[in-house]
Amino acid sequence: MGSPQLAPITQNLEAFNITISEPLGILPKFSITLEGKTVCIDLMVRGPLDFNLLLGRDYVYAMKVVVSTLFRVMYFPHNGNIVTIN
């Protein structure tokens, strides 16, 4: 069906409510662009999803993002500016 090949993974995911989920695999070097800044990360795939995409610690480190869960915003440097995503 044109789905990309996933690399195997043995690590499980643990949610904030302590539930455990077994991922389907890793999508290596997945390119994500946000406000003109592009990074490539190894994306862990889990299914079925209740959401489109969960950007975790790998993405935050790659983008150099500062996340505020209180104000529900992300800040990251790009082209000499600080970009804010609501």
C-alpha positions, -999 to +999 in steps of 0.1 A: +000+000+000+030+023-002+037+023+036+073+030+045+093+001+061+096+004+099+127-006+118+121-030+147+122-017+183+121-034+217+114-003+238+079+003+251+062+037+256+049+048+290+022+075+291+017+101+319-011+079+334+014+049+336-002+029+308+023+010+286+020+008+249+041-013+225+052+006+194+050-008+159+085+003+150+108+032+141+104+053+109+141+063+104+152+098+095+116+112+092+117+148+081+095+173+100+092+210+090+077+236+114+076+273+105+104+268+079+128+248+102+133+212+092+148+184+113+152+147+107+144+123+136+138+086+141+100+086+146+085+060+168+052+047+153+024+035+175-011+025+165-040+030+165-036+067+173-060+090+190-039+119+176-020+128+145+015+129+158+032+130+192+064+150+191+085+137+219+119+143+235+139+135+202+120+162+183+123+187+212+161+182+213+165+183+175+145+216+172+161+231+203+125+237+215+114+252+248+079+238+256+055+254+280+027+230+289+012+256+312+008+281+283+005+255+256+032+270+234+066+260+219+095+284+213+125+276+191+153+295+174+152+298+136+171+323+113+182+345+142+147+348+156+126+330+183+096+314+167+064+309+189+039+281+181+005+282+198 
